[in-house]
Amino acid sequence: MLHRFKQSIAGIELPKQFTWPFHYTPHQLCIMATEEVKEYIATRNEWHDELKSGKMFGVLVVADIDGTLGFVSAFSGNLAESNNHDYFVPPIYDALQPDDFFKKGEAYISQINHRITHLSESDEFRQAQNSLNTIVQEASRSLDIFKKEIAQRKALRQQRRENGEEKASLIAESQYDNAEFQRRKKHFNLLISQAQAKVDLITAEIDTLKEERKTRSAKLQMELFCQYRLLNAKGETKDICDIFAETVNQLPPAGTGECAAPKMLQYAYQNNLRPIAMAEFWWGNSPKGEIRRHGHFYPSCISKCKPILLYMMQGLEVEPNPLNNNTAFSPTLLWEDGTIVIINKPSGMLSVDGKIEAYSVEQWAKDRYPHATGPMIVHRLDQSTSGILVIAKDKETHQALQTQFLCRKVKKSYVALLDGPISDSEGEINLPLKLDYDNRPRQMVAPDGKKARTRYEVIGIEKGKTRVRLYPITGRTHQLRVHCAHPDGLNTPIVGDELYGTPAHRLCLHAEHIEFTHPSTGEVVKITCPSDF
C-alpha cells in the first residue's frame, strides 16, 4: 500500500502545513505521486471501460516512523465490483463482503423489490385494473346515453305540456326518469366499488412492501454508517453517525466514507504514517451535467467529505482556508454621486458578508458610508471575479436599480481569457443550471435547472489562449464559468478557474462594462473598466 517515489525527491521542500482539502494548489510531491498512479492505472486494461465513465482518485504523501517519505493512493467508491485492490488502500469498512450484514440486508431488500415487481406486473393486478377501467368507462358511456334520453323526453314533455296535457302524468314521468337515473348510477357505483376493492387490496400490499423497504433501507444505511469508525491525528475514534449528528442535516448522504480522502487518512493513522500533503484527481470522462476534466485536480466534496475530514484532520497542523483571507482589499472608486457608487472589485474579495470571515465589499461600503440606508449591494460578483460593482446609498435607489437588473434592462459585459482556442468567433450558449448539491458551490448543467443564456464574441488569440467578451442575458450563479467550461458550451474553461478548470494566479474573468438608467436623473450611466490581465 505504501509506495516509494520512483524519481528523486531530493531538494523538494516539504509543506509546512497539511493541505486544506477544499481549496488547494497541489504540492509538487502530490503531482509526482499522481503521475505514478496514472501510470499504474493505464496498465490495468481490464478497468479501461469502467474508468472511461469517470472516477475520482487520490494521493496522500506520508512519512513513516523513520521519516522516510512515500505515498498512498485510493479511489472513491468501488472499482471492478470490489473495494480491495493491492495498489490502493483498503476501504474503511468493506460492505461488499458476501457474508456481511449489509449484503444480507441488501439481499432481503432485493427480495422485497422482487415481490413488489411481481405484484405490480401480475396478471391478477392487471386484470383488476382493466376490469375497473372497463366498468368506469361503461358507467360513463351508459349514464351519458341515458342523460341524453332523459333530455329528449323532457323536451317532448314540454311540448305536451304546451299542448295542454295533464301535468300529473308529466310529473310522474319526470320523477321516474330521475329515479331510474339514480338507480343506474347506484348500480354502477356498486360495480366500481367492487372492482376498486380488488385493485386496492393488491395496491395496499404493494404500499406495505414499499414502506417496509423504505424503513429497512434507512435502518440498514444507518447501521452501515455506524461501522465506519474514523480516526483522527489525535488517536480519537468517532463513527460517521456521531460526526454528522453535529451538522445541520444530521444525517450523512449515501456514499459517505467511500471517497478517496478519508480512506487514505484512515490508512495513514492505522499504520503510523504521518500525513504530509494530499490531492485528488479525476480519471475519465466528465459525468453528464458536471464539469470534470481527465487528469485535473479537484477539491474534496462538501456534503460527504467536509464534516468527516474536518474531524479526521484534528491533530494535524492544517493550512488555513485561503478563502478566509482577511486581507484588507481596497476597491477602486470608478464613479460616485449622491446616491450611487461604482467600484472596481478586486479578484478575491467577497461581494457580501458570507459564512467565512473575510473582508467584503458590503463591509467596505458600510465603513465608508456609515449613514447610508438599505442593503447597499445592488448585484454581486463571484469572489474570484473582478470588475464593476454598483452600490446604492439609500433604500429607494437600491430598489430601483435592482428592478432594472430583474427586468434585464441593465447592459453588462465581461472579458475573459480562455485556456485554449475555441471553434466559433461568436454565438450564444443556452444551458440550464442548478446547484451541484454534493459539491457546493459548483453548479451543473441539468434539464430541470434554471434557464441560463450567454452571448459571446472572440476578441483575439494570445499565446494559444482566447480572449472573449461575454454578455450574460441571464444572471445565474457561475453562469459564465460553466458556459465556458462545459463541453456543450465553449468547452474551454476560463484561465485560473479552480472549480471548472485549472487553478492559476487568479480567475481571468472581469466585469468590464455596465449601462443602466440613473433612478434619480433618468440619464444613462455608462462605465467601462479594463481588466488587468
FENSUL-V495850 format. One line per field, one symbol per residue. ss: DSSP state (~ for helix, > for strand, _ for the rest). psi: psi as a letter, one per 40 degrees, with the letter a starting at -180 (. if undefined). burial: I if it has 24 or more other ideal C-beta (glycine too) atoms within 12 Angstrom, else O. A space follows every 50 residues. Layout:
ss: ???
psi: ???
burial: ???
This chain:
ss: __>______________>_________~~~~~~~~~~~~~~~~_~~~~~~ ~~__>>>>>>>>>_____>>>>>>>___>__>__________________ ~~~~~~~~~~~~~~~~~~~~__~~~~~~~~~~~~~~~~~~~~~~~~~~~~ ~~~~~~~~~~~~____~~~~~~~~~~~~~~~~~~~~~~~~~~~~~~~~~~ ~~~~~~~~~~~~~~~~~~~~~~~~~___>>>_____>>>~~~~~~_____ _________~~~~~~~~~~~___>>>>>>>>>>_____________>>__ _~~~~~~~~~~~_____>_____________>>>>>___>>>>>>____> _________>~~~~~~~~________>________>>>>>>>__~~~~~~ ~~~~~~____>>>>>>>>_______>>>>>__>>>_~~~___>>>____> __>>>>>>>>>>__>>>>>>>>______~~~~~~~________>______ ________>>>>>>>>>______>>>>>_____
psi: dhhihdihehehhiidiihheehihhidddddddddddddddegdeeddd edehihiiihhihaeeehiaiiiiiiaihffiehhddiiiidhgeehdei ddddddddddddddddddddeidddddddddddddddddddddddddddd ddddddddddddeeihdddddddddddddddddddddddddddddddddd dddddddddddddddddddddddddeeghiiieeeihhiddddedeided hiiieheeidddddddddddffhhhdiiiiihhaihihdihhhheiiiii idddddddddddeheihiiiheefhehgigihhdiiadeihhihhihehi dihadigihiddddddddgdeiiaddhdiiiidehiahhhhieidddddd ddddddefehhiiihihifaiidieiahhghiiihgdefieiiihideii hhhhiiihdihhfeihhihhghdigihfdddddddidebefhihhehede bhiadihghhhdiihihhdddeihhhhhhiie.
burial: IIIOIOOOIOOOOOIOOIIIIIIIOIIOIIIIIIIIIIOIIOOOOOIOOO IOOIIIIIIIIIIOOOOOIIIIIIIIIIIOOOIOIOIIIIIIIIIOOOOO OIOOIIOOIOOIOOOIOOIOOOOOIOOIIOOIOOIOOOIOOOIOOIOOOI OOOOOOIOOOOOOOOOOOOOOOOIOOIOOOIOOIOOOIOOOIOOIIOIIO OIOOOIOOIOOOIOOIOOOIIIOIIIIIIIIIIOOOOIIIIOIIOOOOOO OIIOIIIIIIIIIIIIIIIIOOIIIIIIIIIIIIOIIOIIIIIOIIIIII IIIIIIIIIIIIIIOIOIIOIIIOOOOOIOIIOIOOOOIIIIIIIIIIII IIOOOOOIIIIIIIIOOOIOOIOIIIIIIIIIIIIIIIIIIIIIOOIIOI IIOIIOOOOIIIIIIIIIIIOIOOOOOOIOIIIIIIOIIOIIIIIIOOIO OIIIIIOIIOOOOOIIIIIIIIOIIIIIIIIIIIIIIIIIIIIIIIIIII IIIOOIIIIIIIIIOIOIIOOOOOIOIIIOIOI
